[in-house]
Amino acid sequence: MAQVVVDADALAVFEEQMRLCKVRAGETVVVLNCAGEHVDHVHALMVAIQRLGAHTMHVSVPRDRTLAVGVQGRHPLVGHALALETCKRADMVVDLMGLLFSSEQLEIQAAGTRILRVMEPLHVLKQMGPTEDHRRRCEFGRDLILRSRTMHITSPNGTDVKYGLSQYDAIAEYGYTDIAGRWDHFPSGFVFTQGNDHEVDGTVVLAQGDIICAFKRYVEAPVTFTIKKGYITDIGGSGLDAMLIRNYIESFNDPRGYAIAHIGFGLNERARWHQFASSRSLEKEHVMNALSFYGNVLFSTGPNSEFGGDNDTPCHMDLPMRGCSLWLDDVQVLHEGHVVHPELRFVAA
Ligand SMILES: [Fe+2]
């Protein structure tokens, strides 16, 4: 009989993670992946889940090779009724496939199943791993957003943009989930919402060192987005970055790709901005270091379907920025990239 070797570090990481998710005896946790992908994670997760006395099963579906890499909301569960039904009947799904921005993910959540997305390699999981303090601060940030009517962001580089708030929910993404029907991503550490339809106006300037997640690339020359009524009306800049962004969005041939998507700020003090400059395994990494970086503003374009909006364009760009100031109504959260709100600030033990 074939034996599976499980990395001791991976087992320890996932066992702690499953404890934070309150996986317990009598529950069933589905581990979902695309065939052949994240296989080490699959094995370690299944052992970790069993150690906590829960049932586990592995649901694996072949990846559709016709889909472009990086396209959001399109995944192999589309049209796969049996796999989808199995996920909906589980207490929890560990998603190694990437269901985000899809109606299938919302359907699984609506069935009461909690979902934990895991896509990063082990060294990033260990480096960024969640704490209960991340949860406390992210939930505080979410509540602050939900009490606010506007978000205003500025930067010394020329960003000055306002979002009308109240139409959509806010999400605290802290890296684990113990609530029925709730989604999270291990690792994380940021909060975000979606501006009201037609109520995002102003200018966003990507400056040197900001990150274009779709390309895992640092901005070298400024890119200026002019935004009117929730849509980008112009992408200015003479450098390569502006050219690549214009070309990327154009390639989808979908006007909804110019919409403004989620907006928020990072709170994970363990995340590293320089990660993409120094990592030796960059091609295996996702972008959670950039999205979660303490004091960033995470600006993004494209879909709003994760908030129940009607824009499900596959053209999505995450664009984390440093050095911004951010206000929720008249409450200042960030000052030039520093977290200044006392309840959101990380304090070392
Ligand atoms: Fe995003």
Residues whose N, C-alpha, C, O or C-beta is under 5 A from the ligand:
A	BS01	LIG	S300 D318
